[in-house]
Structures are given as C-alpha cells and as structure tokens.
C-alpha cells in the first residue's frame, strides 16, 4: 500500500478522524506534566533564597578579608613609623622643630633668612 492510500484509508475511518484532529494527550497525562513543572518550580524557589544568601555572604566575606588585609598593612606601616619615631635621633629632630634645646645650649632665633637668601642669590648671579 502506498502512502497516499494509507492516508486515505486512515482518514476515511470516523474514529480516527477525531484522533487525527485532536492530538491532545489525556487529562491525567497533562495533570502529571503540570505537577512535575510545579514541583520543579517549587524546588527551584526553595533553592533560590538560600543560594542568594550564600552568594551574598560569600561576597561580603571576601570584602571583609580585603579590608582585614588592608588594615594589617596599615598596622605594619604604623608600627614601623612608631619604631622610627622612637629612635633618639628622631626624637631629637622633633624636639628641635618644636623649639626645645638641650641643657647648656643657647637658642638663637634668626629672622629674615628668606630675604637674605633672595638678596644674596641676586649678588651671586651677578645682579644688584
């Protein structure tokens, strides 16, 4: 039998006409499919919130780790500055900047240094 004959034979039977027009599965099969879709949706929804929370916590943890690393570097730098400023030479330099002198020394305050340098730089350059 050729294909055309089979099609005509198939379509000429009244019971098969309804089956050929409607390819919809039975209601029980549709209900099972929708139940599976709903179940997958519920499982996805149940996993979404904890997963989102885990991702947010993980990103915050990495930012906190970066902050801790930055603070440790700052702490090391400050400790080095404290050690450097605790040396006798550094303390002496800072004390002199504040105007302190050692016992037995005399403090002289010289004013007009910038004006003197300005005049002498013109003389050295050959000006008046």
N, C-alpha and C positions, 0 to 999 in steps of 0.2 A: 504494500500500500504506500502510495506517495504521501508526501507531507500535506499537500492540499486536500487529499481525500480524508486523511485523518482529522484535519481541522474541520472539514465539513461534517464529518461523522460526529466529532466531538460537539460541535455547536448545534447540531440538529437535535440532540437529546435535550429534553426540557429540564432535567435535573441538573445537568452540567451547565446550563445557561446561567443560573443564579450563582453557581460556584465560580464561573469564569468572570462574571461582572464584579462580584464582591470577593476580594482577596483578603478580607479582614479576618485575623485569627479569632478563635473563640474567646469569650469574655474571661474565662479562667486564666488563659494564657496572658491576656492583656493585664489582668489584675496582678499576676505574678511579676510581670515585667515592671509595672509601676511600683510594686512593693520593693523590688530589687533596686530600682532607681532611688526611691525614697530612703531605703536603708543605706545606700552608698552616700546619699546626701547627708544623712544624719551622722554617719561615721566621719565624713569629711568635716562637718560642722564641729563635731566633738574633738577632732584633732586640730582644728584651726586655732582656737583660743590658746591652748597650752603651747602650741608651736609658736604662735606670735609672741607669747610671753617669754618663751625660751630665747627667741631671737633678740628680743628687746633686752633681756637680762645679759645675754652674751655680748651685745654691743656696748652696754653700759659697763660691763666688766672690763672690756678692752680699753675703753676710755679711762676708766679708773686706773688701770695698770699703767697707761701712758702718763697719767697725772702723777702717780707714785714715782715713776722713773724720773720725771721732770723735777719733782720735789727732792728726790735723792741727789740729783746732780746739783741742785741749788744748795742743798745742805752741805755737800762736799766743798762747793765753792766758798760758802760762808765759813766753814771750818778752816779752810786754807787762809782766808782773809783774817780770821781771828788769830791763827798761829803767826801770820806775818806781822800783824799789828802788835802782838805781844812781845816781839823782839825789842831789845834795848835800843837799837838804832831807830827803829820806827817810832817808839815812844818818845825818844829824844827829839826827833824831827817834828812830831805832832805838838810836843810841848813848846818848842821854839816858834812854831806857827801861831800858837796861842799867846806868845809873849813871855813865856816863862824863861828864867835863866838859872844857871847853876850857882850854887853859893860861891862867892868870891868873884863872879863875873860882873861886868858893868854893861848895862843896856844902853845902846845908843840908837836913837830914832832919827833916821836921816830922811828929810823931806825934799821933794823936788827932784828926784832921781830921773824921772821921765823927761823933764825939761832939760836937765843937764845932758842926758844922753842925746837928746834932739840937737842941742847946740853943738856938741862935740862930734856928732856924726856929720854935720854940715862942714865943720872945720876939716875933718879928716878927708872928706870928699873934695875939698878944695874950694868950698863956698865961703861966704862971710859969716 
